[in-house]
Structures are given as C-alpha cells and as structure tokens.
C-alpha cells in the first residue's frame, strides 16, 4: 500500500499533471467565453443573414400538449457552430505557439535562392538547382 501511495504522489507531483489540470480549468473558462461569442454574436448575425431565423427555437414537436416531446435540432446547430469556433481558436493558438517555438529552437540552416526560389544551404555561394552565383 505504501508503494502505491508513493507512486501516486510521484505521479501527481509531475509537471505534466499540473499543466493538464491548469489547461482543463482554463479550457472550462474559455468555453464560457466561446459560448457567449456563439450565443450573443454569431447566432444573431447568422439569424440576420438567414432572414431572422432563431436557431435555438427550431424544433420538432412529437405529440400535443404541454409535456409533448421535442427534438431541438436548433440547439444542435448552435452546439456544432460552438464546436467549430472552439476548434478554430485552438487550432490558431497551437499554430502560433508552434511557430514561436520553432523560431526559438531551430537555428536557420536554409535560405531561398533569389533566382529559382529553391531552398538551399545558408552557406551556399552557388545554387545547386539553377547554378546561379549567390551574393550575400
């Protein structure tokens, strides 16, 4: 039992678990922002474009009366738009972070030939593709 507790403490103390927890908390807060963006900005504009259609009120009623079952497909449309926006923002953030890391981590080893635009070594004095003499 002591070994299990010790392994669990080691697991929890690792930076990856803490980073993941912080990411989940920030993700939850970010979801609220994106939900507001979808509900308060995107959906009204989409409704304006579609001639005043309110997606959240789109449904199919099965039966009659107050307790009739409804299929709320308008809420599904809003959820899909919400997912696409979150995915787009996360994609842009990951792309920007990867670009920033690439610039910091990797030294520049290639350049473009000014004549044929092929990638060549940064140290090249003559292009191996078009045989042009290169000036610094």
Secondary structure, 3 states (H helix, E strand, C coil): CHHHHHHHHHHHHCHHHHHHHHHHHHHHHHHHHHHHHHHHHHHHHHHHHCCCCCHHHCCEEECCCCCCEEECHHHHHHHHHHHHHHHHHHHHHHHHHHHHHHHHHCCCCEEECCCCCCEEECCCCECCCCCCECCC
